[in-house]
Amino acid sequence: MTMNWLELFPENVKQLLLNLPKDVLEGLEEVRIREDRPLEINTGGKFHFVSRNGELILIQDEAYKPTREDGHRLLDLISNHSLYTMEEELRKGFITIPGGHRIGLTGRTVLSGGKVEHIRDISGFNVRIAKEIKGAADEILPYLLDTKRKRVLHTLIMSPPQHGKTTLVRDLARQISSGFWGRSNIHWPGMKVGIVDERSEIAGCQRGVPGFDVGPRTDVLDGCPKAEGMMMMLRSMSPDVLIVDEIGRPEDAEAVTEALHAGISVIATAHGSSVQDMRGRPGLAGLVDNRMFEMYVVLARNGEGRSFRLQDGGQRTLQTAGGRGQGGDALA
């Protein structure tokens, strides 16, 4: 695992992170910096404060507390000293940097016409560290294939945040595009894959070129709104499989429906813990009720690691697997 993301941090915070045990550092998922409050990390789904000596602790009074200077320096580094060029990202409340790392921001919002114009007085940062785990899709991919018609099933992948959705679809793109089909005996050639990467997290593009291995026959629309991007992909790149992250708005559902009717296989992700959760979201309820998806993958996380549950379009459970020693830990 490369550690280029460490260069994001002010020198003193970087040194504290480097003092962490190697396994903790390599397993980092989030680093939370809040001005004048304890430095916090998430590793393996568990949260700890970091002491002034770079040790994991649970007592907040003994933790290192980032200063205003730390926050200003971090903001300079992630914006490449040009914050004014990132107005659109500030309006959304996050910045995605090369490598697919996503940094959530909090502070004081400035409104215009009742809508957020941008964020100022930024004092909170959540650095979510993107990871490329080849093989993350090995156990799940065989269930997403229609072997009779040699196609990928329309699939919705669900979980709360930080449960591995993006890591999973990244590896699905790589395998489908490369003609690798997980733990199966299938020997199909690779398919054309289109990724609409609105948040620049799946492919981690730099100047339009993927930073992660998403396969040799994969095309990426980087930083493009999902609904518009899906239509652009259909019109211009004729993908066999279309991959999109975090759908939820009505226009996303309309674009997914259009793609399905065009004969394109769609793999999408959404926040939620069950198919029933999707029914509670106005933008997605119609997709569920009309059985537009042929397979649902529900990712979960517990003390034993990560697990998944597979359900067909009628919401019948087909398979439950994962946990320590069963491939669940691959979905980091």
Beta strands, then each sheet from edge to edge (+ up, - down):
strand 1: 28-34
strand 2: 40-43
strand 3: 46-50
strand 4: 56-57
strand 5: 94-97
strand 6: 101-112
strand 7: 115-128
strand 8: 145-146
strand 9: 151-152
strand 10: 155-159
strand 11: 193-197
strand 12: 218-222
strand 13: 241-244
strand 14: 265-271
strand 15: 295-302
strand 16: 305-312
strand 17: 317-322
sheet 1: 4+ 3- 2+ 1- 7+ 6- 5+
sheet 2: 8+ 9-
sheet 3: 12+ 11+ 13+ 14+ 10+ 15+ 16- 17+
end
